[in-house]
Amino acid sequence: LVAPTGMVFEGEVEMVVIPAVSGEMGILPRHAPLITQLSIGRLRALGLDGAWMNFAVADGFAEVQNNKVIVLADSAQEASEIEIDRVERSLERAMKRLEMYRQGTVPEGEDVDPYREQLAIRRARNRLKVAEMA
């Protein structure tokens, strides 16, 4: 599992469940080759010890080939490393900026892109959801 910040996870697992744009997709050993687009969601990996690992991922691609799953995500974070306070502040900021845009009260010189703010809200809500499941 790789994000722009670097390697998030590397190791052997029994199963991977990825949030594909078409829905959750389970990958087991000897899965057919596949490339799929990721959505914002929770990626789960079943470790060899029987414990599930949870990751918040946002967009990207997954490739399955030769008993390997390679995930290139725009952002990825292990559930236990999610800082709830920081995510809540990000969520609040994006919601305020979106509301300013909707009301037409964006300060002069400040650029607010509603699509980008909605994306930030979805990502923050996903991180909070994944953190709660850990």
N, C-alpha and C positions, 0 to 999 in steps of 0.2 A: 504494500500500500504506500504510494508515493504522492506527496503534495508538493507544491512549489517551494515550501520551506524545507523539504528533504524527506528522507525515509521516515514513515510513521510506524510501519510494522513490516517485519520480514520473519518468516518462520514456517514450520510445517504445521498444518492443521488438518482436521478430519473433514471439515465442510466449511463453505463460505456462503453466506446469504447476502446478495447485493441488491441495492435499491435501483433496479433498472427503470428506465422511463416507461417500460411496458408493465411494470409491477415487480414485486420481489422475485428473485431468481436464486434458487439453491444450486450450488455447484458441489458435486461429489467427485471422488477419484474417478478417473477415466471418462470424464465428461467430454463430449464432442467439442472440437474447436469452435470458438465463438468470440465475437467482438460485439459489445453492447454499450450503449450510452447510459450513463448514470444520471439519476435524479437526486434531488436533495433528500436525504434520508439516513437510515441507520444501516451500516454494514456490520454484520455479525460473523464471527469466525469461531468455530468449535475447535478448541485446542486439543492436543493429544491427551491431555490430562482430564478431558471431559468438561472443562469450564468454557463458557462462552465469553468472548471478548467483544465489546461493543465500540463502534466508532461512528462519529457524526461525519458524514461526507456530504459534499455539495458539488454536484455536477462532475463531469469527466467521462472516462471510458474504462471499461474492463475488458481484458483479453484472457481467454482460456485456451491453453494449448499445451500439450505434452505434460499433463498433470500439474500445471502451474496456473495460478490466477494472478495476473498483474493488473493492479488498479491504479490508474492515474487520475487523481481527483484535484479539482480546483482548490478544495480545502478538505482537510481530514484531521480529526482529533480523537484520541482515545478518550472514552467516556470519563475515566477517573481524572483526566487532566483538564477537563472543562472547568473554567472558573465561573461559577454561577453569577457572582456579582458583576463581573465584567460583561458577561453575556446580557444580563438584565439591563445594564447601562446602554449597551449597544442597541438593544431592542427599543428601549425608551427613546433614545436619540433618533433612530430611524422613524419611529412612529410620529414623533414631534415634527420632524422634517417633512414627512408625507402630509401631515395635517396642515402645516404652513403652506405647502404647495397647493393643496385642495382649497384652502381659504384665500389664496392669493396674497399671503402676508410674508413671503420670502424676502428677507432683507436685500436691498440693492447690492449687487456685486456678488451675491452668494448663489451658487449654482446647485439646484436641487433637481435631480432626475427621479421622477416617480417610479420608474421601472427598477432603478438601482435600489431605491429605498424599500420597495416591496420585496426585492430579492434579499436584502439585508434582514428584513423582518422574518422571512421564511427560514433563512439560515439560522438566525438566532433562536427561533422557536424550535427548530430541529435540534440544535445543540442542547437546549434546556430539556427537551423530551428524552434525548439519549442519556443525558446526565442523570435524570430521574430513574432511568431503568438500570443504572449501574449499581 
